[in-house]
Structure formats: C-alpha cells, structure tokens
Amino acid sequence: MKLQKGFTLIELMVVIVIIGILSALAIPKMFGVSAKAKAAEAPGVIANYETLTSAYAQETGAVAASATIGFQEPTSKWFLYDGTMVPGTITGTVMTAFGDCAATGVWSSGAYSVTEDGFTTMGVSNHTKPAAPCGAYTPNF
C-alpha cells in the first residue's frame, strides 16, 4: 500500500477560516490608516505655509500674499489649497472624499499681530480643523 502525503479537506478549511477571520479584522483598520494618511497632508502643507509666513513677518513686520513669501499651493488629489484669499491665511479644503470625510472639510491657519510696548509681533497659530469625522483624522493639529 502507498503512503499518501498531503493535507486533508478539514485542515484546508480550518486554514481558510483562520485567514478569513484575520482579514475581517485587518481590512477595517487599513481603511482608517489610509484616511489618516490622506488627512495628514493638509497640516503638513499648512505648517510649511506658517513657517514661510512667520519668517517673512519677522523680517518685514507684515504679512504678505503666498507668492511674495515664496509659497506655491501644491497640486493635490485630496485637497484644494488656497492662500490667496487673505494674506497670512491658508485653507485646505477636501476635494475628494476619503474615509468618512466628505468634500466639505476645511483645515485652515491664519496670521495675527500683537502690539505690546510699541513692538509689533507677528505670529501664526489660528489653527482650525473640521468637525468629526474629518477633524478626528488629525488630532494634533
């Protein structure tokens, strides 16, 4: 009699069930990570804008348009950036929905000035992020 080698049907079915359970747990987590990665783009671009605005303001004592400070709005599949409406202010508006975030979420930042003892200080800190669920993707903004 020949000795047959291989897996039984039961063993193969158990492996398939285990793979199914693992994938059912992993796939929702992957979609959340993908949305967080997409949402992380806006704070990064806005931080770059803030750095340029702050540097320009410290040198000149004023805020200026995007082109003057050397900022060019990046082309993005997910966001529309606009730093031209008000000098010192930038917005990142969701163009293409991702995760639970609809195409209405807006991240923004604005410049401000403080005059104290005759000196004017420029700063950038007026961060805003959209309400949940979009804002929940960027907790440290």
Short mmCIF file of the C-alpha atoms (twelve columns), coordinates in Angstrom:
data_MODEL
# 
_entry.id   MODEL 
# 
loop_
_atom_site.group_PDB 
_atom_site.id 
_atom_site.type_symbol 
_atom_site.label_atom_id 
_atom_site.label_alt_id 
_atom_site.label_comp_id 
_atom_site.label_asym_id 
_atom_site.label_seq_id 
_atom_site.Cartn_x 
_atom_site.Cartn_y 
_atom_site.Cartn_z 
_atom_site.pdbx_PDB_model_num 
ATOM 1   C CA . MET A 1   0.000   0.000  0.000  1 
ATOM 2   C CA . LYS A 2   1.250   3.510  -0.902 1 
ATOM 3   C CA . LEU A 3   1.568   6.178  1.764  1 
ATOM 4   C CA . GLN A 4   -0.231  9.329  0.590  1 
ATOM 5   C CA . LYS A 5   1.025   12.721 1.691  1 
ATOM 6   C CA . GLY A 6   -0.925  15.985 1.760  1 
ATOM 7   C CA . PHE A 7   -3.499  17.961 3.680  1 
ATOM 8   C CA . THR A 8   -6.989  16.782 4.441  1 
ATOM 9   C CA . LEU A 9   -10.027 18.791 3.441  1 
ATOM 10  C CA . ILE A 10  -10.709 19.652 7.096  1 
ATOM 11  C CA . GLU A 11  -7.195  21.052 7.568  1 
ATOM 12  C CA . LEU A 12  -7.544  23.225 4.462  1 
ATOM 13  C CA . MET A 13  -10.949 24.517 5.575  1 
ATOM 14  C CA . VAL A 14  -9.609  25.434 9.025  1 
ATOM 15  C CA . VAL A 15  -6.770  27.423 7.442  1 
ATOM 16  C CA . ILE A 16  -9.219  29.249 5.140  1 
ATOM 17  C CA . VAL A 17  -11.466 30.122 8.093  1 
ATOM 18  C CA . ILE A 18  -8.483  31.475 10.061 1 
ATOM 19  C CA . ILE A 19  -7.370  33.599 7.103  1 
ATOM 20  C CA . GLY A 20  -10.932 34.909 6.736  1 
ATOM 21  C CA . ILE A 21  -11.118 35.925 10.385 1 
ATOM 22  C CA . LEU A 22  -7.755  37.683 10.260 1 
ATOM 23  C CA . SER A 23  -8.647  39.585 7.100  1 
ATOM 24  C CA . ALA A 24  -12.021 40.605 8.595  1 
ATOM 25  C CA . LEU A 25  -10.138 42.193 11.477 1 
ATOM 26  C CA . ALA A 26  -7.374  43.793 9.409  1 
ATOM 27  C CA . ILE A 27  -9.282  45.370 6.493  1 
ATOM 28  C CA . PRO A 28  -11.257 47.962 8.525  1 
ATOM 29  C CA . LYS A 29  -8.042  49.014 10.284 1 
ATOM 30  C CA . MET A 30  -6.315  49.507 6.936  1 
ATOM 31  C CA . PHE A 31  -9.064  51.856 5.700  1 
ATOM 32  C CA . GLY A 32  -8.713  54.017 8.819  1 
ATOM 33  C CA . VAL A 33  -4.946  54.259 8.397  1 
ATOM 34  C CA . SER A 34  -5.364  55.225 4.755  1 
ATOM 35  C CA . ALA A 35  -7.755  58.063 5.650  1 
ATOM 36  C CA . LYS A 36  -5.400  59.316 8.374  1 
ATOM 37  C CA . ALA A 37  -2.521  59.362 5.907  1 
ATOM 38  C CA . LYS A 38  -4.576  61.382 3.408  1 
ATOM 39  C CA . ALA A 39  -5.724  63.832 6.081  1 
ATOM 40  C CA . ALA A 40  -2.144  64.286 7.331  1 
ATOM 41  C CA . GLU A 41  -1.286  66.059 4.099  1 
ATOM 42  C CA . ALA A 42  -3.174  69.256 4.996  1 
ATOM 43  C CA . PRO A 43  -1.446  70.021 8.327  1 
ATOM 44  C CA . GLY A 44  1.941   69.435 6.698  1 
ATOM 45  C CA . VAL A 45  1.279   71.877 3.877  1 
ATOM 46  C CA . ILE A 46  -0.229  74.402 6.284  1 
ATOM 47  C CA . ALA A 47  2.797   74.106 8.598  1 
ATOM 48  C CA . ASN A 48  5.067   74.904 5.642  1 
ATOM 49  C CA . TYR A 49  2.954   77.955 4.858  1 
ATOM 50  C CA . GLU A 50  3.077   79.031 8.514  1 
ATOM 51  C CA . THR A 51  6.861   78.753 8.579  1 
ATOM 52  C CA . LEU A 52  7.204   80.931 5.491  1 
ATOM 53  C CA . THR A 53  4.650   83.454 6.776  1 
ATOM 54  C CA . SER A 54  6.347   83.656 10.162 1 
ATOM 55  C CA . ALA A 55  9.798   84.125 8.633  1 
ATOM 56  C CA . TYR A 56  8.528   86.855 6.292  1 
ATOM 57  C CA . ALA A 57  6.657   88.579 9.127  1 
ATOM 58  C CA . GLN A 58  9.712   88.566 11.383 1 
ATOM 59  C CA . GLU A 59  11.829  90.121 8.647  1 
ATOM 60  C CA . THR A 60  9.349   92.732 7.441  1 
ATOM 61  C CA . GLY A 61  6.807   93.132 10.256 1 
ATOM 62  C CA . ALA A 62  3.901   92.385 7.924  1 
ATOM 63  C CA . VAL A 63  2.148   89.502 6.267  1 
ATOM 64  C CA . ALA A 64  2.007   89.095 2.516  1 
ATOM 65  C CA . ALA A 65  0.457   87.029 -0.238 1 
ATOM 66  C CA . SER A 66  1.567   83.465 -0.921 1 
ATOM 67  C CA . ALA A 67  3.685   84.335 -3.942 1 
ATOM 68  C CA . THR A 68  5.527   87.060 -2.015 1 
ATOM 69  C CA . ILE A 69  6.570   84.741 0.815  1 
ATOM 70  C CA . GLY A 70  7.655   82.036 -1.622 1 
ATOM 71  C CA . PHE A 71  4.778   79.605 -1.109 1 
ATOM 72  C CA . GLN A 72  3.169   77.831 -4.028 1 
ATOM 73  C CA . GLU A 73  -0.074  75.939 -3.423 1 
ATOM 74  C CA . PRO A 74  0.660   72.271 -4.122 1 
ATOM 75  C CA . THR A 75  -1.412  70.232 -6.515 1 
ATOM 76  C CA . SER A 76  -3.208  67.506 -4.621 1 
ATOM 77  C CA . LYS A 77  -5.699  64.776 -5.386 1 
ATOM 78  C CA . TRP A 78  -7.355  65.178 -1.972 1 
ATOM 79  C CA . PHE A 79  -7.175  68.898 -1.100 1 
ATOM 80  C CA . LEU A 80  -7.535  72.296 -2.707 1 
ATOM 81  C CA . TYR A 81  -5.186  74.762 -1.035 1 
ATOM 82  C CA . ASP A 82  -5.883  78.484 -1.168 1 
ATOM 83  C CA . GLY A 83  -3.512  81.006 0.342  1 
ATOM 84  C CA . THR A 84  -4.644  83.907 -1.806 1 
ATOM 85  C CA . MET A 85  -7.919  84.976 -0.163 1 
ATOM 86  C CA . VAL A 86  -6.384  86.889 2.764  1 
ATOM 87  C CA . PRO A 87  -2.626  87.426 3.150  1 
ATOM 88  C CA . GLY A 88  -1.360  85.316 6.036  1 
ATOM 89  C CA . THR A 89  -4.257  82.850 5.846  1 
ATOM 90  C CA . ILE A 90  -4.420  79.482 4.128  1 
ATOM 91  C CA . THR A 91  -7.169  76.911 3.780  1 
ATOM 92  C CA . GLY A 92  -7.036  73.277 2.750  1 
ATOM 93  C CA . THR A 93  -10.456 72.107 1.543  1 
ATOM 94  C CA . VAL A 94  -11.211 68.440 0.909  1 
ATOM 95  C CA . MET A 95  -11.834 67.905 -2.819 1 
ATOM 96  C CA . THR A 96  -12.213 64.131 -2.924 1 
ATOM 97  C CA . ALA A 97  -13.912 62.356 -0.034 1 
ATOM 98  C CA . PHE A 98  -11.816 59.823 1.888  1 
ATOM 99  C CA . GLY A 99  -12.784 57.546 4.762  1 
ATOM 100 C CA . ASP A 100 -15.748 59.192 6.487  1 
ATOM 101 C CA . CYS A 101 -14.594 62.662 5.485  1 
ATOM 102 C CA . ALA A 102 -16.858 64.344 2.935  1 
ATOM 103 C CA . ALA A 103 -15.763 67.000 0.477  1 
ATOM 104 C CA . THR A 104 -16.666 69.807 2.897  1 
ATOM 105 C CA . GLY A 105 -13.883 69.537 5.470  1 
ATOM 106 C CA . VAL A 106 -11.607 72.576 5.773  1 
ATOM 107 C CA . TRP A 107 -8.302  72.910 7.608  1 
ATOM 108 C CA . SER A 108 -7.023  76.470 7.953  1 
ATOM 109 C CA . SER A 109 -4.495  78.701 9.623  1 
ATOM 110 C CA . GLY A 110 -4.219  82.445 9.979  1 
ATOM 111 C CA . ALA A 111 -1.640  85.024 10.963 1 
ATOM 112 C CA . TYR A 112 -2.090  87.557 13.730 1 
ATOM 113 C CA . SER A 113 -0.201  90.524 15.111 1 
ATOM 114 C CA . VAL A 114 0.225   91.646 18.704 1 
ATOM 115 C CA . THR A 115 1.456   95.117 19.650 1 
ATOM 116 C CA . GLU A 116 2.978   95.372 23.096 1 
ATOM 117 C CA . ASP A 117 5.171   98.187 24.451 1 
ATOM 118 C CA . GLY A 118 5.401   99.706 20.995 1 
ATOM 119 C CA . PHE A 119 6.645   96.496 19.336 1 
ATOM 120 C CA . THR A 120 4.520   94.527 16.911 1 
ATOM 121 C CA . THR A 121 4.960   90.772 16.908 1 
ATOM 122 C CA . MET A 122 3.634   88.603 14.113 1 
ATOM 123 C CA . GLY A 123 2.612   85.043 14.691 1 
ATOM 124 C CA . VAL A 124 0.687   82.183 13.182 1 
ATOM 125 C CA . SER A 125 -1.473  79.989 15.336 1 
ATOM 126 C CA . ASN A 126 -5.137  80.270 14.491 1 
ATOM 127 C CA . HIS A 127 -5.467  76.614 13.515 1 
ATOM 128 C CA . THR A 128 -8.893  75.257 12.744 1 
ATOM 129 C CA . LYS A 129 -9.865  71.812 11.626 1 
ATOM 130 C CA . PRO A 130 -13.252 70.483 10.576 1 
ATOM 131 C CA . ALA A 131 -15.618 68.746 12.940 1 
ATOM 132 C CA . ALA A 132 -15.637 64.952 13.193 1 
ATOM 133 C CA . PRO A 133 -15.173 62.768 11.261 1 
ATOM 134 C CA . CYS A 134 -12.675 64.793 9.177  1 
ATOM 135 C CA . GLY A 135 -11.105 66.546 12.139 1 
ATOM 136 C CA . ALA A 136 -10.722 63.267 14.011 1 
ATOM 137 C CA . TYR A 137 -8.158  62.157 11.435 1 
ATOM 138 C CA . THR A 138 -5.775  64.952 12.546 1 
ATOM 139 C CA . PRO A 139 -5.790  65.011 16.364 1 
ATOM 140 C CA . ASN A 140 -2.559  67.005 16.800 1 
ATOM 141 C CA . PHE A 141 -3.377  69.985 14.593 1 
# 
